[in-house]
Amino acid sequence: MYLGKSIISYIPPETIPVMILILSIITLTIILERMIYFWNLKPIHIDRIREVRNALKTSDLEKAIGLLDRQGKNPTAKVVITGIEAKKMGDSSIREEMETQGYRQIHKMERFLTGLGTIATISPLMGVLGTVVGMIRSFEMGTGTKSAEVGISEALITTAMGLSVAIPAYIFYNYLVRKKEDKITEMENVTQQLLPIIESGKEA
């Protein structure tokens, strides 16, 4: 009993709330960065795909690249440009080059998402930990004392803080994963349409 008491006494009441506060700052930073990132990934309109297809059929590779460059950081455009560049250089491994670029773009889209999902999982657990520590502190100090009131307050605050971080983190994690999946689907559909033309100059 003495050992447990000494351990709790060395943990300042604000320790776990501060840790949760740090997680909330990290969460907000990740959400803002990823929202801006996906906002800039404008989808490729079907008319633009049609223009690129026609340029590829006439072997106007520079025009096709120029059309895709207008899409900015769109991952699908990056993958197709990689294939066209390989075609220009006479590289026979066009498909492999496009697949490699595709994996690279997926990695960029997944950046920080694992961390956000982890925060969504551990934040309520940290809140529970704070609750347990706070209640132990209050029982150790005895009811009616100032320290007991601090322990109860610590328990309630950490529970609320943990949930207030976990709920938005979980919501935005799922939203951002869905955005990533949408971009991957676009990448797969467009590359399947254009790859045969890039390789042979005609549709399959």
N, C-alpha and C positions, 0 to 999 in steps of 0.2 A: 504493500500500500504506500509505503514511504517513497519507493522508487517512482511510482506513477505520479505521486504528488510533486516530487522534485522536477520531473520532466515537464509537467504542465506549467509549473511555476516559472520555468525558463522560457516559455513561449509568450511573448507580449500579446495582449489582446488584439492589437491591430495587425498582427502578422498575416493571417489568412485573408482578411479583407483587403490588405494592400496587394497580396498576390492575385486576388481576383480582379482588383482594379487594373493591375498590369495586363492581365489576360483580356480585359475589356478594351484596353487601348490597342493591343495587338489585333484583336478581332475587328475593331473599327478600321484599322489601317488596312488589313487584308481585304475587307469588304469594299472599301473605297477604291483600292488599287485594282481589284478584279472587276468591279463594276465599270470603271473607266476603260480597262483593257477590253472587255467584251463589247462595250458601247462603240468602240472604234472598229470593231470587226463587222463592218457592214456586209450584209448578204449580197451575193452576186445575182443580179437580176437576170431573168431568163433571156431578155434581149441581148445582154452583154455576152452571155454564153453562146448565143446564136452567132453573134459577130465574131467571137473567137473561133468558133467552129468553122465559119466560112473562110476566115483568114488562114486557118490551118489547111483547109482543103486546097487553097490556092498556093500553098507553101509560102505565104507571106508571114514568116515567123516573127519578124520585127513588129509588124502590126499587131499580132496576137499578144506579144509581150507588152506592147504599149497599152493595149486595152486592159490587160490584167493588172498592170502597174497602177492604174487608176483606182483599183480596189484597196490600195494602201496595204495594211497589215493583214488582210483577210488570209487565213491559212490555206484555203482552197486555191486562191490565186498564187500563193507561194509555191504550192506543190506543182501546179500546172506549169508555172514558169520554169521550175527546175527541170521538168520533162522536156520543155521546148529548148532550153539551153543545152541539155544533153543531146537533143536531136541536132542542134546547130553544130556541135562539136563532133558529130558522127559517132557518138557513144552508143554502143549496142545495148547497154544495160539501162535503158530509159526507165523501165518499170521499177527496177531496183532503186534507182536514184529518186524516183517519185515516192516510193514507199519509205525510204530513209527520211526524206523531207517531211513526209506525213507524220512519222513518229516524232520527229523534232517539233513539229507544230503542236501535236497532241501534248507533248511534254510541257510546252509553253502554256497551253491552256489549263493544264492541271497544276500549274505552279501555285503553291500556298493552299490549295484546296484540302490537302491532307491535314495540314496544320489547323485549318478552320474546323474541319470535322472533329479533330482531336479536342480542340477547345470546347466544342459543343458537347462532347462526351464528358470531359473532366470537370467542367465548371460546376455542374450540380453536385458532383462528387466532392469537390472542394468546399462547396456550401455545406454539405452534410458533415464533412470533417470539421469545419468551423463550428457547426452546431454541437457536435459531440464534445469538442474541446471546451466550448463555452459552458455546456451543461456540467461537465466534469469540474471545471473551475468553480462554478457556483456551488456545487455540492461540497467541494473541498473546503471552501471558505465559510460555509454555513449560511443558512437562510437569514435574511434580514441585514446582512452586512453589505458594505459598499462593494467589496470584491464580488460578492454573489450577484449583485445587480449588474456589474460589468460583464460577468460571465453570461448571464441571461441575454443581455443586450448583444453581446458578441454572437451568441447562437442565432438570434433572430436576424441580425444584420447579414451575417454570412450566408444564411439560407436564401434570403431575398436577393443578395448580390449574385450568388451562384446562378440562380434561375434567370435573373435579368440579363446575364451574359449568355447563358446557354440557349435560351429561346430564340433570340435574333440570330445567333451564330448558326443554329440548326436550320432556321428558315432560309437564310442566305446561302448556306452550304448546299441545300437541295436546289435552290434556284440556280446557283452558279454551275452545279453539276449538270442540270438540265440544259443550260446554255452551251456548255461544252459538248454535250451529246448532240445538240442540234447542229453545231459546227462540224462535228465529225461526220454526221449524216450527210450534210451538204458536201463535204470533202469527198466522201465515198461516191455519191451520186454523180458529181461533176467529173471527177477523174475517170469514172467508168465510162462516161460518155466521150471524153476527149482523148483518153489514152490510145485507143485504136487508131484515131486519126493522126495523133502525134507519131506513132510508130510507123504507120504505113501511108499516111496522107489521104486515107479514105476511111469511111465508117465501116465497122465490122458488119 
